[in-house]
């Protein structure tokens, strides 16, 4: 009986030169390889247009699930980089394949062992980094010559002006008058006092397509929204912030970084590059907005930011002006069936986001049922002396161990510095007393002085010796915290209650059940233990202030971040 095999193929979205075979071609290659070696190809899974830097690929996940079900003992791929271009992900897959006794065959090299797999994975990851670097380098060179660097900008079109010696197009940007008129209208409306939402409503009512209307994908392409206009001032994003409209092109202002998540995927986040790395060109022929109108828009934007800051009482923290949650538990409730967020849908009910799209069968929960059970769990199960005493003991041990290690390193460095200074003093004395002191003593003195400077620099960055202690009167503190919590809930002061309650909750998981409105439906409260400690210690100001110890060291009340998991209770 022939061995059963599963094939997998992938082609990235960023392969403009068609250097990689299509997914259909990889399917054909896998079938031919299986037939040539006497395997039975029972399935083939592929991902078209998805980067190998993530494991959030439907085809890959389907293949891994089939492997875990024992549907095949052989996986056929064109080469290792088709499985992925991230070494961490590839090592994870190696472990899975080892658990299920799965052997990897590549069309390029046949059966491969773990060592070859890992080696090819390193090459694939480095190759991906190299491609990203060379692509960026080429775009910077093109930007410095005034060429179009990709990414459509409302008001402009790409114009081909010729070809280089290698037959590649030489292009540039040119003003597209119909779109330029729309840009001028948007700037004028905003300068005249219209809000971002009013401008978007006007354009949507007139059926004016948004910039996203020219793109295909997951966006609601034809609809204008305020973020399209306002964007981010720091990153130069948004129509009202793009300096190309006054004839100043800036390339490489930002870069995109990949922030990994727990699903071995990532989300891309923009990061501002140092200004020295920007490629800036003044191109007066691209100016669409005259300077007085641009200045008027900038003045109104600054006034709008000041009004927002004053409204939300901003000081030095720009995040405190962000939009407040609409409900006390907004963003904290999760579906236990599919893991999607549970959202407030109006009429006093909460519903799984997946249920709204038909992907989940978990029913709705009333706001009253959800909040009452959450508050009862916080008061009766989370804020108790028994819970905190167990956690505080473990936390104290972790803190003391961490600081014991830090203090030992500092003591070692201080002793070495003291010995070095003693040697320097002896050498100086000898050199001063001996007129014919050998030159080697001076050389040795310089070496010791260099060592002294290095030790002083190391000590400067090491933390001062600390004795970390948690407050001992937790029972009294928790009694006061629970009393204040009840007072906040009874007062109906939404802002105060939100400020007290939300930090205590990591998440609330709503499990499936038959009862309507959430009654008797299983729920779990995941409490944030560190925030629990903060809640109690903040009620006693002296408990959170550093105070001197007998030996001159500093006693601090709380150090968060030692890695404790949230505590979980049934509601």
Secondary structure by P-SEA (a helix, b strand, c coil): cbbbbbbbbbbbccccccccccaaaaaaaaaaaaaaaccccccccccccccccccccaaaaaaaaaaaaccccbbbccccccccccaaaaaaaaaaaaaabbbbbbcccccccaaaaaaaaaaaaaaaaaaaaaaaaaaaaaaaaccccccccccbbbbbcccccccccbbbbbbcaaaaaaaaaaaaaaaacccaaaaaaaaaaacccccccccccccccccccccccccccccccccccccccccccccccbbbbbbbccccbbbbbbbbccccccccccccccccccaaaaaaaaaaaaaaaaaaaaaaccccccccccccccccccccbbbccccccccccccccccccccccccccbbbbbaaaaaaaaaaaaacccccaaaaaaaaaaaaaaaaaaaaaaaaaaaaaaaaaaaaaaaaaaaaaaaaacccccaaaaaaaaaaaaaaaaaaaaaaacccccccccccaaaaaaaaaaaaaaaaaaacaaaaaaacccccccbbbbbbbccccccccbbbbbccaaaaaaaaaaacccccbbbbccccbbbbccccccccccccccc
